[in-house]
Amino acid sequence: MAHLAIHRERRAKRRDLRSALRRRATATRLVASVKRRPRSLATVALAAGVDRDTASGIASGLRSVAKRIGIAPAKTARTRRTVNGGRGRKSRTVYRFTLRQVARLLADYRPRKQEFKAAVLAMTVLVAA
């Protein structure tokens, strides 16, 4: 019976390692995607390692800065995916910012909250790299 316990532990450890590998690969893919093409402000924040709530808050602040200094994002048509992997019938207009525009917004953004200041630092590192 000792053999079964060892086998079960080994399978559990391998399962944990595979899930960690998937998380790392997803994060790496997201960072590469952000560097390749324009993305939304929240996506750039998520790629920098910011949690979702802070990312949405900082995106709102950066949109206000963009409005204030007159930086307009690029309009892009996007077709939503359906649950079954097909394409939806209706395309939506979404707004994307390039990394150069995000760098300019971060330079002019002055957050007050501590977590937003840390998020700006993380995003600045991502944009500069």
C-alpha positions as CSV (number, residue, x, y, z in Angstrom):
1,M,0.0,0.0,0.0
2,A,2.9,2.3,0.4
3,H,3.5,2.3,-3.3
4,L,0.0,3.7,-3.9
5,A,0.5,6.5,-1.5
6,I,3.8,7.5,-3.2
7,H,2.2,7.3,-6.6
8,R,-0.7,9.5,-5.5
9,E,1.7,12.1,-4.0
10,R,3.8,12.1,-7.2
11,R,0.7,12.7,-9.3
12,A,-0.4,15.5,-7.0
13,K,3.0,17.2,-7.2
14,R,3.1,16.9,-11.0
15,R,-0.4,18.3,-11.2
16,D,0.7,21.3,-9.1
17,L,3.8,21.8,-11.3
18,R,1.8,21.7,-14.5
19,S,-0.6,24.3,-13.2
20,A,2.3,26.6,-12.2
21,L,3.7,26.1,-15.6
22,R,0.4,27.1,-17.2
23,R,0.2,30.2,-15.1
24,R,3.7,31.3,-16.0
25,A,3.1,30.6,-19.7
26,T,-0.2,32.6,-19.6
27,A,1.6,35.6,-18.0
28,T,4.4,35.5,-20.5
29,R,2.0,35.3,-23.4
30,L,0.1,38.3,-22.1
31,V,3.2,40.4,-21.7
32,A,4.3,39.5,-25.2
33,S,0.9,40.4,-26.6
34,V,1.0,43.8,-24.9
35,K,4.4,44.5,-26.4
36,R,3.3,43.4,-29.9
37,R,0.1,45.4,-30.4
38,P,-2.1,48.0,-28.8
39,R,-4.2,46.8,-25.9
40,S,-6.6,48.3,-23.4
41,L,-5.3,50.1,-20.3
42,A,-6.6,47.4,-18.0
43,T,-4.9,44.7,-20.0
44,V,-1.5,46.5,-19.8
45,A,-2.0,46.8,-16.0
46,L,-2.8,43.0,-15.7
47,A,0.3,42.2,-17.8
48,A,2.3,44.2,-15.3
49,G,1.1,42.0,-12.5
50,V,-1.6,44.2,-11.0
51,D,-4.7,42.6,-9.5
52,R,-8.0,43.1,-11.3
53,D,-9.6,45.6,-9.0
54,T,-6.6,47.9,-9.0
55,A,-6.2,47.4,-12.7
56,S,-9.7,48.7,-13.4
57,G,-9.2,51.6,-11.1
58,I,-5.9,52.6,-12.6
59,A,-7.4,52.3,-16.1
60,S,-10.1,54.8,-15.2
61,G,-7.5,57.2,-13.9
62,L,-5.4,56.8,-17.0
63,R,-8.4,57.4,-19.2
64,S,-9.0,60.7,-17.4
65,V,-5.4,61.7,-17.9
66,A,-5.7,60.8,-21.6
67,K,-8.8,63.0,-21.9
68,R,-7.0,65.8,-20.1
69,I,-3.8,65.8,-22.2
70,G,-5.6,65.0,-25.5
71,I,-4.3,61.5,-26.3
72,A,-6.9,59.6,-28.3
73,P,-6.8,55.8,-28.4
74,A,-7.1,53.9,-31.6
75,K,-10.6,52.6,-32.4
76,T,-10.6,48.9,-33.2
77,A,-13.5,46.6,-34.3
78,R,-13.7,43.5,-32.3
79,T,-15.9,40.4,-32.8
80,R,-16.7,38.7,-29.6
81,R,-16.2,34.9,-29.4
82,T,-19.1,32.7,-28.5
83,V,-19.0,29.9,-25.9
84,N,-18.6,27.3,-28.6
85,G,-15.6,28.9,-30.1
86,G,-17.4,30.6,-33.0
87,R,-17.7,34.3,-33.8
88,G,-20.5,36.5,-32.7
89,R,-22.6,38.3,-35.3
90,K,-22.1,41.8,-34.0
91,S,-18.8,43.6,-33.9
92,R,-18.0,46.1,-31.2
93,T,-15.8,49.2,-31.1
94,V,-13.0,49.0,-28.5
95,Y,-10.3,51.4,-27.7
96,R,-6.6,50.4,-27.6
97,F,-3.5,52.3,-26.5
98,T,0.0,51.7,-27.7
99,L,2.9,51.3,-25.3
100,R,4.2,54.7,-26.2
101,Q,0.8,56.3,-25.3
102,V,0.7,54.3,-22.1
103,A,4.2,55.6,-21.2
104,R,3.0,59.1,-21.8
105,L,-0.1,58.6,-19.7
106,L,1.9,57.1,-16.8
107,A,4.3,60.1,-16.9
108,D,1.4,62.5,-16.4
109,Y,-0.6,60.3,-13.9
110,R,-0.3,61.3,-10.2
111,P,-2.2,58.7,-8.1
112,R,-2.8,59.2,-4.4
113,K,-3.6,55.6,-3.3
114,Q,-0.6,53.5,-2.3
115,E,-1.6,50.5,-4.4
116,F,-2.1,52.7,-7.5
117,K,1.4,54.1,-6.9
118,A,2.8,50.6,-6.9
119,A,0.8,49.7,-10.0
120,V,2.2,52.7,-11.8
121,L,5.7,51.6,-10.9
122,A,5.0,48.1,-12.2
123,M,3.5,49.4,-15.4
124,T,6.4,51.7,-15.9
125,V,8.8,48.8,-15.7
126,L,6.7,46.8,-18.2
127,V,6.5,49.8,-20.7
128,A,10.2,50.7,-20.4
129,A,11.4,47.1,-21.0
